Amino acid sequence: MDVIAANLSAADTVDKVLAAVPPDAWDRTSRCQEWTLRDVAAHVVWGRDVVAAAAGGRGEIAPWGTPGTPSPGQHLGGPDPAVEFHRARQAADAAMATGGLELPGPEFLRKAKPEATAGDFATILVADLLAHAWDIGSAVGAPIEVDPGALAFALSSTSRPIRAPGMFADPVDVGPDATAYERFLGFLGRDPRPV
């Protein structure tokens, strides 16, 4: 699976999870520390907006959705995070389809890796989308459908996650009977077992 197909699949997963969130649940606490469901949704909207801007050659967008940012949900353009995500993912999908993944990546990524491309950022976001689908879906009991190909792509591109507050915690042992998705979540420091 290539980066575009993996992004499309992971975004499908998030679209379905967001559509299952009850309208009165957006201000509930998510499984992502210190963020509400609206905040996590805003973060994935921001990620799609960054991909669309970078792959579309449009420059930078404000960093309101970066990991660890307090209350990113306040920056959503509309009241329904599911609608906002769908809008953002359509723009990102269109920008990726034009061949823009070879363009320079967002500035914050190029500070660490000057040659980083929009495609490098899109690669990172596959794991981000699949992790945050769980952060939201597990908080409201929504089913989470993950394409094995997208999951394999995410695992292969996430060899060294940043272990820091606002990023990823230490790995969690999820046990020998865990699914591939549960092992992925455990690797990223999430405990997918029921609380």
N, C-alpha and C positions, 0 to 999 in steps of 0.2 A: 504494500500500500504506500502511495507517495504522500507528500505533505498536504496536497490539496484534498485528496480523497480522505485522509485521516481527519483533517479539519472539518470537512463536510459531515462526516460521520459523527464526530464528537459534538459538533454543533447541533446535529439532529437529536442527540441524547439530551443536551441541555434544553433545547426547545420543548421536548416532550415533558421533561421534569418541571420546567417553569409553567407550562400549561396546566399542570396538575396541582399547583399551589392554590389553595383557597384564597379568595380576594382579601379576607380579613387576617391572613396569616403572615403577610410580608414583614411585619415588625417583630415577629418571633425571633428568638435567638437561633442562630444556625449552628451547625456542627463545626464551623470555622470560627476559631476563638475571636471574641470581641466584635463580631459582625452579625447583624441581623440577616434574615433571608434577603431583604431588599439590598443590603450592602453587598452580599455575595453576588446577587444578580447584577448589580451595578458594576462590580469588578469585571464580570465576564462580558458585559456590554462594552465597557472601556477597552478590554482586550480586542474585541472585534473592531471597535472604532480605530484602534491603533494599527491593526493589520490593514484595514481599508485605507487609512491615510498613508502608511508606508508603501504598500503595494500599488497605491494609486498615485504615488509621487507627490503627495500633497503636504508633506512636512509633518510637523509635530502637532499633537493635541495635548491639552492640559493633563498633568499627571494625577488627577483626582482619584483614579482608580487603582493606583499602584498598590502592591501588597503592603499591608500595615497602615494604610491611610485611614484616619478615623472617619467613620460615617460616609463612605462613598455613595450610599444610597440617596443622599440629599442632592446629588448632582444629576440624577436621572432626568431626562427631558420630558417624561410623561408619568402619569400615575400608575401605569401598569408595566411592571418590569418585564413580563413575558412579551408584550408588544414591543418594548424598547429593544429587547434582545433580538427579536425576529428582524426588526429594522436594521440593526447593526450587523447581524450575520448576513443579511442579503447584500449589504454594501461590501462586506469583507469577501464574500463568495465571488461577487462580480469583479472586485479588484484582483483577487488571486487568479481568476480565469484569464485576465489580460496578459499574463506573463510578468506581472509586476513584482513577483517574489525575488527577482534578482536585483531589485533596486535597494539602495541603502536602508538598513533597518532603522528603528527609532533611535534617537540620539542617546537616550539613557542606556541602551544596549551597546551602542558603539563606543561609549565611554570605557566599557570593560573589554570590548572586542571591536577595534576600529573597523574591521572588514565585515562586520555582521550585516546580514541582509534582512529584508522583510521576511524572506523564507525562513531564516534562522529564528526569528521571533514567532512566526506561525508554527514552527516545529515545537517550540517550547509550550505553546498554548494548547496543544492537543492534550498533554497531561494535565494542564491547568483546568481545561473544560471538564475532563472526566473526574478529576478530584472534586471540583466544585459542584458538579451534578450530584454527587453523593452528599456534600455538605448541605445542600438544599433538600434533595429528595428524601434523605433519611430523617430529616427533621419534621417532615409532614407525612411520612409513610407512603410517598409516591414511588411507583415502580421505576426502576432505573435499568434501561436496556442499553447494554454496551456491546458494540460490534467488536468481536475478537481481533479483527485486523487493526482497528483503531487502538485497541488496548495494547497490542503487540508493538505498534508504532510508538505509543507513549512510553512503554517500558524501555524500548531500545534507545530512546532519545533522552531519557532521564536517568543517566548513570550516576550523577552527583548532584542531587538536589541541595539547595542552600538550607542548611539546618540552622535556623535563627528565628527569634520571635517575629511573627507576622509572615513567616515563610513556612518551613516544614520542621516538625519536631523529629526527635529520634525515631528510628524505625520501631514498629510495634510487631511483636510476634503474634500472628493471627491463628496459629495452629496448623496442623498437618492437613486438616480437612477443608481449609479455606479455598474459595474459588480463586481464579486468576485475578479477578477484579478486587477481591478482598486482599490478596497478597500485594497487589499494586497499591491499594490504600494504606496497608500496613507499612510498606516501604516508604511511603510519603509521610509517615508519622500519624496516620489516622487509625483509630480502632473501630473497624466496621462491625464488631460484635454488638448485639443489643445492649442498651444501657439499662 
